[in-house]
Amino acid sequence: MLEHRLINPRDLSKIDLAFFNVNSAISVMVLVSILAGEFGRRLA
């Protein structure tokens, strides 16, 4: 859904940029979640 909001249906030239931005944000969130889980597990 977010990728669709980042591009204009008449101008698909930015579709690669939208795909990259969304995937990089999701990847960072997954990495932070994994690191937080590992850090929390080691403290417990």
PDBQT receptor file of N, H, CA, C and O in Angstrom, charges set to zero:
ATOM      1  N   MET A   1       0.821  -1.193   0.000  1.00  0.00    +0.000 N 
ATOM      2  CA  MET A   1       0.000   0.000   0.000  1.00  0.00    +0.000 C 
ATOM      3  C   MET A   1       0.866   1.258   0.000  1.00  0.00    +0.000 C 
ATOM      4  O   MET A   1       0.590   2.202  -0.740  1.00  0.00    +0.000 OA
ATOM      5  N   LEU A   2       1.891   1.274   0.810  1.00  0.00    +0.000 N 
ATOM      6  H   LEU A   2       2.115   0.507   1.412  1.00  0.00    +0.000 HD
ATOM      7  CA  LEU A   2       2.728   2.467   0.887  1.00  0.00    +0.000 C 
ATOM      8  C   LEU A   2       3.424   2.739  -0.430  1.00  0.00    +0.000 C 
ATOM      9  O   LEU A   2       3.565   3.895  -0.830  1.00  0.00    +0.000 OA
ATOM     10  N   GLU A   3       3.861   1.694  -1.108  1.00  0.00    +0.000 N 
ATOM     11  H   GLU A   3       3.747   0.756  -0.783  1.00  0.00    +0.000 HD
ATOM     12  CA  GLU A   3       4.516   1.887  -2.400  1.00  0.00    +0.000 C 
ATOM     13  C   GLU A   3       3.566   2.550  -3.390  1.00  0.00    +0.000 C 
ATOM     14  O   GLU A   3       3.990   3.375  -4.200  1.00  0.00    +0.000 OA
ATOM     15  N   HIS A   4       2.303   2.200  -3.332  1.00  0.00    +0.000 N 
ATOM     16  H   HIS A   4       1.958   1.530  -2.675  1.00  0.00    +0.000 HD
ATOM     17  CA  HIS A   4       1.321   2.783  -4.242  1.00  0.00    +0.000 C 
ATOM     18  C   HIS A   4       1.107   4.264  -3.951  1.00  0.00    +0.000 C 
ATOM     19  O   HIS A   4       0.801   5.041  -4.855  1.00  0.00    +0.000 OA
ATOM     20  N   ARG A   5       1.264   4.645  -2.710  1.00  0.00    +0.000 N 
ATOM     21  H   ARG A   5       1.512   4.014  -1.975  1.00  0.00    +0.000 HD
ATOM     22  CA  ARG A   5       1.082   6.054  -2.348  1.00  0.00    +0.000 C 
ATOM     23  C   ARG A   5       2.296   6.889  -2.726  1.00  0.00    +0.000 C 
ATOM     24  O   ARG A   5       2.182   8.106  -2.874  1.00  0.00    +0.000 OA
ATOM     25  N   LEU A   6       3.461   6.257  -2.886  1.00  0.00    +0.000 N 
ATOM     26  H   LEU A   6       3.554   5.269  -2.765  1.00  0.00    +0.000 HD
ATOM     27  CA  LEU A   6       4.679   6.995  -3.200  1.00  0.00    +0.000 C 
ATOM     28  C   LEU A   6       4.832   7.306  -4.683  1.00  0.00    +0.000 C 
ATOM     29  O   LEU A   6       5.622   8.174  -5.053  1.00  0.00    +0.000 OA
ATOM     30  N   ILE A   7       4.095   6.618  -5.527  1.00  0.00    +0.000 N 
ATOM     31  H   ILE A   7       3.452   5.913  -5.227  1.00  0.00    +0.000 HD
ATOM     32  CA  ILE A   7       4.238   6.846  -6.967  1.00  0.00    +0.000 C 
ATOM     33  C   ILE A   7       2.931   7.350  -7.557  1.00  0.00    +0.000 C 
ATOM     34  O   ILE A   7       1.854   7.145  -6.998  1.00  0.00    +0.000 OA
ATOM     35  N   ASN A   8       3.049   7.999  -8.677  1.00  0.00    +0.000 N 
ATOM     36  H   ASN A   8       3.924   8.165  -9.132  1.00  0.00    +0.000 HD
ATOM     37  CA  ASN A   8       1.905   8.503  -9.413  1.00  0.00    +0.000 C 
ATOM     38  C   ASN A   8       1.570   7.494 -10.509  1.00  0.00    +0.000 C 
ATOM     39  O   ASN A   8       2.469   7.071 -11.235  1.00  0.00    +0.000 OA
ATOM     40  N   PRO A   9       0.310   7.096 -10.651  1.00  0.00    +0.000 N 
ATOM     41  CA  PRO A   9      -0.047   6.110 -11.685  1.00  0.00    +0.000 C 
ATOM     42  C   PRO A   9       0.331   6.548 -13.097  1.00  0.00    +0.000 C 
ATOM     43  O   PRO A   9       0.524   5.705 -13.973  1.00  0.00    +0.000 OA
ATOM     44  N   ARG A  10       0.437   7.835 -13.323  1.00  0.00    +0.000 N 
ATOM     45  H   ARG A  10       0.280   8.519 -12.611  1.00  0.00    +0.000 HD
ATOM     46  CA  ARG A  10       0.801   8.338 -14.655  1.00  0.00    +0.000 C 
ATOM     47  C   ARG A  10       2.305   8.424 -14.855  1.00  0.00    +0.000 C 
ATOM     48  O   ARG A  10       2.778   8.545 -15.985  1.00  0.00    +0.000 OA
ATOM     49  N   ASP A  11       3.058   8.361 -13.766  1.00  0.00    +0.000 N 
ATOM     50  H   ASP A  11       2.675   8.263 -12.847  1.00  0.00    +0.000 HD
ATOM     51  CA  ASP A  11       4.522   8.466 -13.851  1.00  0.00    +0.000 C 
ATOM     52  C   ASP A  11       5.138   7.324 -13.055  1.00  0.00    +0.000 C 
ATOM     53  O   ASP A  11       5.301   7.420 -11.838  1.00  0.00    +0.000 OA
ATOM     54  N   LEU A  12       5.476   6.252 -13.743  1.00  0.00    +0.000 N 
ATOM     55  H   LEU A  12       5.343   6.174 -14.731  1.00  0.00    +0.000 HD
ATOM     56  CA  LEU A  12       6.020   5.065 -13.081  1.00  0.00    +0.000 C 
ATOM     57  C   LEU A  12       7.546   5.083 -13.003  1.00  0.00    +0.000 C 
ATOM     58  O   LEU A  12       8.162   4.069 -12.674  1.00  0.00    +0.000 OA
ATOM     59  N   SER A  13       8.149   6.218 -13.302  1.00  0.00    +0.000 N 
ATOM     60  H   SER A  13       7.649   7.042 -13.569  1.00  0.00    +0.000 HD
ATOM     61  CA  SER A  13       9.611   6.292 -13.288  1.00  0.00    +0.000 C 
ATOM     62  C   SER A  13      10.181   6.166 -11.879  1.00  0.00    +0.000 C 
ATOM     63  O   SER A  13      11.354   5.828 -11.722  1.00  0.00    +0.000 OA
ATOM     64  N   LYS A  14       9.388   6.426 -10.869  1.00  0.00    +0.000 N 
ATOM     65  H   LYS A  14       8.435   6.700 -10.997  1.00  0.00    +0.000 HD
ATOM     66  CA  LYS A  14       9.871   6.383  -9.484  1.00  0.00    +0.000 C 
ATOM     67  C   LYS A  14       9.542   5.075  -8.783  1.00  0.00    +0.000 C 
ATOM     68  O   LYS A  14       9.713   4.972  -7.568  1.00  0.00    +0.000 OA
ATOM     69  N   ILE A  15       9.077   4.079  -9.518  1.00  0.00    +0.000 N 
ATOM     70  H   ILE A  15       8.938   4.163 -10.505  1.00  0.00    +0.000 HD
ATOM     71  CA  ILE A  15       8.666   2.825  -8.883  1.00  0.00    +0.000 C 
ATOM     72  C   ILE A  15       9.847   2.107  -8.236  1.00  0.00    +0.000 C 
ATOM     73  O   ILE A  15       9.696   1.513  -7.169  1.00  0.00    +0.000 OA
ATOM     74  N   ASP A  16      11.020   2.152  -8.866  1.00  0.00    +0.000 N 
ATOM     75  H   ASP A  16      11.143   2.635  -9.733  1.00  0.00    +0.000 HD
ATOM     76  CA  ASP A  16      12.202   1.519  -8.269  1.00  0.00    +0.000 C 
ATOM     77  C   ASP A  16      12.592   2.204  -6.968  1.00  0.00    +0.000 C 
ATOM     78  O   ASP A  16      12.950   1.537  -5.997  1.00  0.00    +0.000 OA
ATOM     79  N   LEU A  17      12.527   3.517  -6.943  1.00  0.00    +0.000 N 
ATOM     80  H   LEU A  17      12.236   4.058  -7.731  1.00  0.00    +0.000 HD
ATOM     81  CA  LEU A  17      12.857   4.270  -5.733  1.00  0.00    +0.000 C 
ATOM     82  C   LEU A  17      11.862   3.964  -4.613  1.00  0.00    +0.000 C 
ATOM     83  O   LEU A  17      12.263   3.805  -3.460  1.00  0.00    +0.000 OA
ATOM     84  N   ALA A  18      10.578   3.879  -4.939  1.00  0.00    +0.000 N 
ATOM     85  H   ALA A  18      10.253   4.008  -5.876  1.00  0.00    +0.000 HD
ATOM     86  CA  ALA A  18       9.567   3.552  -3.928  1.00  0.00    +0.000 C 
ATOM     87  C   ALA A  18       9.801   2.151  -3.380  1.00  0.00    +0.000 C 
ATOM     88  O   ALA A  18       9.723   1.939  -2.170  1.00  0.00    +0.000 OA
ATOM     89  N   PHE A  19      10.083   1.201  -4.253  1.00  0.00    +0.000 N 
ATOM     90  H   PHE A  19      10.146   1.373  -5.236  1.00  0.00    +0.000 HD
ATOM     91  CA  PHE A  19      10.346  -0.175  -3.837  1.00  0.00    +0.000 C 
ATOM     92  C   PHE A  19      11.567  -0.225  -2.925  1.00  0.00    +0.000 C 
ATOM     93  O   PHE A  19      11.540  -0.897  -1.894  1.00  0.00    +0.000 OA
ATOM     94  N   PHE A  20      12.640   0.480  -3.292  1.00  0.00    +0.000 N 
ATOM     95  H   PHE A  20      12.662   1.026  -4.130  1.00  0.00    +0.000 HD
ATOM     96  CA  PHE A  20      13.857   0.499  -2.489  1.00  0.00    +0.000 C 
ATOM     97  C   PHE A  20      13.605   1.128  -1.126  1.00  0.00    +0.000 C 
ATOM     98  O   PHE A  20      14.050   0.596  -0.109  1.00  0.00    +0.000 OA
ATOM     99  N   ASN A  21      12.906   2.240  -1.093  1.00  0.00    +0.000 N 
ATOM    100  H   ASN A  21      12.545   2.672  -1.919  1.00  0.00    +0.000 HD
ATOM    101  CA  ASN A  21      12.653   2.935   0.178  1.00  0.00    +0.000 C 
ATOM    102  C   ASN A  21      11.832   2.086   1.136  1.00  0.00    +0.000 C 
ATOM    103  O   ASN A  21      12.156   1.999   2.321  1.00  0.00    +0.000 OA
ATOM    104  N   VAL A  22      10.790   1.469   0.642  1.00  0.00    +0.000 N 
ATOM    105  H   VAL A  22      10.527   1.540  -0.320  1.00  0.00    +0.000 HD
ATOM    106  CA  VAL A  22       9.933   0.652   1.505  1.00  0.00    +0.000 C 
ATOM    107  C   VAL A  22      10.693  -0.570   1.999  1.00  0.00    +0.000 C 
ATOM    108  O   VAL A  22      10.628  -0.899   3.184  1.00  0.00    +0.000 OA
ATOM    109  N   ASN A  23      11.409  -1.242   1.115  1.00  0.00    +0.000 N 
ATOM    110  H   ASN A  23      11.462  -0.974   0.153  1.00  0.00    +0.000 HD
ATOM    111  CA  ASN A  23      12.145  -2.436   1.525  1.00  0.00    +0.000 C 
ATOM    112  C   ASN A  23      13.279  -2.105   2.489  1.00  0.00    +0.000 C 
ATOM    113  O   ASN A  23      13.544  -2.875   3.411  1.00  0.00    +0.000 OA
ATOM    114  N   SER A  24      13.947  -0.981   2.295  1.00  0.00    +0.000 N 
ATOM    115  H   SER A  24      13.732  -0.355   1.545  1.00  0.00    +0.000 HD
ATOM    116  CA  SER A  24      15.021  -0.625   3.220  1.00  0.00    +0.000 C 
ATOM    117  C   SER A  24      14.455  -0.285   4.599  1.00  0.00    +0.000 C 
ATOM    118  O   SER A  24      15.066  -0.629   5.611  1.00  0.00    +0.000 OA
ATOM    119  N   ALA A  25      13.320   0.373   4.657  1.00  0.00    +0.000 N 
ATOM    120  H   ALA A  25      12.824   0.652   3.835  1.00  0.00    +0.000 HD
ATOM    121  CA  ALA A  25      12.703   0.688   5.949  1.00  0.00    +0.000 C 
ATOM    122  C   ALA A  25      12.276  -0.588   6.671  1.00  0.00    +0.000 C 
ATOM    123  O   ALA A  25      12.485  -0.717   7.877  1.00  0.00    +0.000 OA
ATOM    124  N   ILE A  26      11.686  -1.520   5.948  1.00  0.00    +0.000 N 
ATOM    125  H   ILE A  26      11.517  -1.415   4.968  1.00  0.00    +0.000 HD
ATOM    126  CA  ILE A  26      11.274  -2.788   6.556  1.00  0.00    +0.000 C 
ATOM    127  C   ILE A  26      12.492  -3.571   7.028  1.00  0.00    +0.000 C 
ATOM    128  O   ILE A  26      12.461  -4.177   8.099  1.00  0.00    +0.000 OA
ATOM    129  N   SER A  27      13.561  -3.566   6.243  1.00  0.00    +0.000 N 
ATOM    130  H   SER A  27      13.586  -3.073   5.373  1.00  0.00    +0.000 HD
ATOM    131  CA  SER A  27      14.780  -4.283   6.623  1.00  0.00    +0.000 C 
ATOM    132  C   SER A  27      15.384  -3.714   7.898  1.00  0.00    +0.000 C 
ATOM    133  O   SER A  27      15.846  -4.465   8.757  1.00  0.00    +0.000 OA
ATOM    134  N   VAL A  28      15.384  -2.402   8.023  1.00  0.00    +0.000 N 
ATOM    135  H   VAL A  28      15.009  -1.792   7.325  1.00  0.00    +0.000 HD
ATOM    136  CA  VAL A  28      15.917  -1.770   9.233  1.00  0.00    +0.000 C 
ATOM    137  C   VAL A  28      15.064  -2.145  10.443  1.00  0.00    +0.000 C 
ATOM    138  O   VAL A  28      15.603  -2.418  11.516  1.00  0.00    +0.000 OA
ATOM    139  N   MET A  29      13.747  -2.162  10.284  1.00  0.00    +0.000 N 
ATOM    140  H   MET A  29      13.309  -1.940   9.413  1.00  0.00    +0.000 HD
ATOM    141  CA  MET A  29      12.871  -2.540  11.400  1.00  0.00    +0.000 C 
ATOM    142  C   MET A  29      13.092  -3.994  11.815  1.00  0.00    +0.000 C 
ATOM    143  O   MET A  29      13.089  -4.306  13.006  1.00  0.00    +0.000 OA
ATOM    144  N   VAL A  30      13.282  -4.874  10.850  1.00  0.00    +0.000 N 
ATOM    145  H   VAL A  30      13.285  -4.620   9.883  1.00  0.00    +0.000 HD
ATOM    146  CA  VAL A  30      13.547  -6.282  11.169  1.00  0.00    +0.000 C 
ATOM    147  C   VAL A  30      14.881  -6.408  11.894  1.00  0.00    +0.000 C 
ATOM    148  O   VAL A  30      14.980  -7.135  12.882  1.00  0.00    +0.000 OA
ATOM    149  N   LEU A  31      15.903  -5.711  11.417  1.00  0.00    +0.000 N 
ATOM    150  H   LEU A  31      15.823  -5.121  10.614  1.00  0.00    +0.000 HD
ATOM    151  CA  LEU A  31      17.218  -5.760  12.060  1.00  0.00    +0.000 C 
ATOM    152  C   LEU A  31      17.148  -5.252  13.499  1.00  0.00    +0.000 C 
ATOM    153  O   LEU A  31      17.707  -5.872  14.403  1.00  0.00    +0.000 OA
ATOM    154  N   VAL A  32      16.474  -4.141  13.711  1.00  0.00    +0.000 N 
ATOM    155  H   VAL A  32      16.019  -3.638  12.977  1.00  0.00    +0.000 HD
ATOM    156  CA  VAL A  32      16.348  -3.587  15.062  1.00  0.00    +0.000 C 
ATOM    157  C   VAL A  32      15.590  -4.557  15.964  1.00  0.00    +0.000 C 
ATOM    158  O   VAL A  32      15.947  -4.721  17.131  1.00  0.00    +0.000 OA
ATOM    159  N   SER A  33      14.556  -5.195  15.442  1.00  0.00    +0.000 N 
ATOM    160  H   SER A  33      14.266  -5.062  14.494  1.00  0.00    +0.000 HD
ATOM    161  CA  SER A  33      13.795  -6.169  16.231  1.00  0.00    +0.000 C 
ATOM    162  C   SER A  33      14.654  -7.359  16.628  1.00  0.00    +0.000 C 
ATOM    163  O   SER A  33      14.595  -7.816  17.769  1.00  0.00    +0.000 OA
ATOM    164  N   ILE A  34      15.443  -7.859  15.701  1.00  0.00    +0.000 N 
ATOM    165  H   ILE A  34      15.490  -7.487  14.774  1.00  0.00    +0.000 HD
ATOM    166  CA  ILE A  34      16.324  -8.994  15.993  1.00  0.00    +0.000 C 
ATOM    167  C   ILE A  34      17.372  -8.607  17.024  1.00  0.00    +0.000 C 
ATOM    168  O   ILE A  34      17.624  -9.353  17.970  1.00  0.00    +0.000 OA
ATOM    169  N   LEU A  35      17.981  -7.444  16.844  1.00  0.00    +0.000 N 
ATOM    170  H   LEU A  35      17.776  -6.837  16.076  1.00  0.00    +0.000 HD
ATOM    171  CA  LEU A  35      18.998  -6.995  17.799  1.00  0.00    +0.000 C 
ATOM    172  C   LEU A  35      18.400  -6.768  19.185  1.00  0.00    +0.000 C 
ATOM    173  O   LEU A  35      19.022  -7.114  20.189  1.00  0.00    +0.000 OA
ATOM    174  N   ALA A  36      17.207  -6.193  19.251  1.00  0.00    +0.000 N 
ATOM    175  H   ALA A  36      16.702  -5.912  18.435  1.00  0.00    +0.000 HD
ATOM    176  CA  ALA A  36      16.552  -5.974  20.543  1.00  0.00    +0.000 C 
ATOM    177  C   ALA A  36      16.219  -7.302  21.206  1.00  0.00    +0.000 C 
ATOM    178  O   ALA A  36      16.373  -7.441  22.419  1.00  0.00    +0.000 OA
ATOM    179  N   GLY A  37      15.769  -8.268  20.435  1.00  0.00    +0.000 N 
ATOM    180  H   GLY A  37      15.644  -8.154  19.449  1.00  0.00    +0.000 HD
ATOM    181  CA  GLY A  37      15.472  -9.588  20.985  1.00  0.00    +0.000 C 
ATOM    182  C   GLY A  37      16.709 -10.275  21.523  1.00  0.00    +0.000 C 
ATOM    183  O   GLY A  37      16.679 -10.865  22.603  1.00  0.00    +0.000 OA
ATOM    184  N   GLU A  38      17.787 -10.200  20.781  1.00  0.00    +0.000 N 
ATOM    185  H   GLU A  38      17.811  -9.721  19.904  1.00  0.00    +0.000 HD
ATOM    186  CA  GLU A  38      19.037 -10.813  21.234  1.00  0.00    +0.000 C 
ATOM    187  C   GLU A  38      19.583 -10.100  22.473  1.00  0.00    +0.000 C 
ATOM    188  O   GLU A  38      20.048 -10.747  23.411  1.00  0.00    +0.000 OA
ATOM    189  N   PHE A  39      19.525  -8.784  22.474  1.00  0.00    +0.000 N 
ATOM    190  H   PHE A  39      19.147  -8.258  21.712  1.00  0.00    +0.000 HD
ATOM    191  CA  PHE A  39      20.003  -8.019  23.619  1.00  0.00    +0.000 C 
ATOM    192  C   PHE A  39      19.163  -8.337  24.855  1.00  0.00    +0.000 C 
ATOM    193  O   PHE A  39      19.704  -8.525  25.945  1.00  0.00    +0.000 OA
ATOM    194  N   GLY A  40      17.840  -8.397  24.687  1.00  0.00    +0.000 N 
ATOM    195  H   GLY A  40      17.401  -8.244  23.802  1.00  0.00    +0.000 HD
ATOM    196  CA  GLY A  40      16.952  -8.722  25.801  1.00  0.00    +0.000 C 
ATOM    197  C   GLY A  40      17.163 -10.139  26.307  1.00  0.00    +0.000 C 
ATOM    198  O   GLY A  40      17.093 -10.388  27.510  1.00  0.00    +0.000 OA
ATOM    199  N   ARG A  41      17.418 -11.062  25.401  1.00  0.00    +0.000 N 
ATOM    200  H   ARG A  41      17.475 -10.859  24.423  1.00  0.00    +0.000 HD
ATOM    201  CA  ARG A  41      17.638 -12.457  25.795  1.00  0.00    +0.000 C 
ATOM    202  C   ARG A  41      18.929 -12.593  26.596  1.00  0.00    +0.000 C 
ATOM    203  O   ARG A  41      18.998 -13.378  27.541  1.00  0.00    +0.000 OA
ATOM    204  N   ARG A  42      19.935 -11.836  26.222  1.00  0.00    +0.000 N 
ATOM    205  H   ARG A  42      19.878 -11.198  25.454  1.00  0.00    +0.000 HD
ATOM    206  CA  ARG A  42      21.221 -11.922  26.936  1.00  0.00    +0.000 C 
ATOM    207  C   ARG A  42      21.155 -11.273  28.315  1.00  0.00    +0.000 C 
ATOM    208  O   ARG A  42      21.900 -11.658  29.216  1.00  0.00    +0.000 OA
ATOM    209  N   LEU A  43      20.277 -10.299  28.487  1.00  0.00    +0.000 N 
ATOM    210  H   LEU A  43      19.672  -9.985  27.755  1.00  0.00    +0.000 HD
ATOM    211  CA  LEU A  43      20.135  -9.649  29.791  1.00  0.00    +0.000 C 
ATOM    212  C   LEU A  43      19.317 -10.490  30.767  1.00  0.00    +0.000 C 
ATOM    213  O   LEU A  43      19.495 -10.386  31.981  1.00  0.00    +0.000 OA
ATOM    214  N   ALA A  44      18.441 -11.305  30.248  1.00  0.00    +0.000 N 
ATOM    215  H   ALA A  44      18.296 -11.389  29.262  1.00  0.00    +0.000 HD
ATOM    216  CA  ALA A  44      17.537 -12.073  31.114  1.00  0.00    +0.000 C 
ATOM    217  C   ALA A  44      18.211 -13.258  31.752  1.00  0.00    +0.000 C 
ATOM    218  O   ALA A  44      17.578 -13.997  32.506  1.00  0.00    +0.000 OA
TER     219      ALA A  44
